[in-house]
């Protein structure tokens, strides 16, 4: 009887060591990320074109012609300034002379690559992994565009093209700085990854924690394997 009970209790998913699993996930993610960084040069024109196009569409929707925002190609081969943002207040005819340097590599390719690397390295079923990857790229793409709109808005306020009260000006500038600086650029993709890839039972699957068995299933199986519940010799 004891042997049968042990077999039932021992059945199910094998639990993984969280520390070892985390280290393996990190190593795989870093390897994938390095490969994606090496692929930057051949994909750079397409990434920059898509980055500029999405931001142009978003800016047109936000400012509706009152202020013209244009994302144009920057210096060829300059990874950190492959895009320049020009703005102009249509009524006041006030605008940027030199423009604002932006980088599609830093603000788009790096965070999207982090989503790809972390999601593909996550030890969950491939069907779940692909769904998480698609959703993660979509969410991260929206975050990238919103971050650009925030940074441009901050520049417009600082250039006095837009008027904003002192308390709100500080809040906008601090938020834009978080998005602009390196810690924010790396922290945000990790948060997006955690939200889209580690929910809906994915974390339990990663750790090898099986769900609760149906009520009575263990008892019935134990009864069959240990001989419990069989009719006695004197029974009909």
Secondary structure, 3 states (H helix, E strand, C coil): CHHHHHHHHHCCCCCCCHHHHHHHHHHHHHHHHHHHHHCHHHHHHHHHHHHHHHHHHHHHHHHCCCEEEEEEECCCCCHHHCEEEEEEECCCCEECCCCEEECHHHHHHHHHHHHHHHHHHCCCCHHHHHHHHHHHHHHHHHHHHHHHHHHHHHHHHHCCCCCCCHHHHHHHHHHHHHHHCHHHHHHHHHHHHHHHHCCCCHHHHHHCCCCCCCCCHHHHHHHHHHCCCCCCCCCC
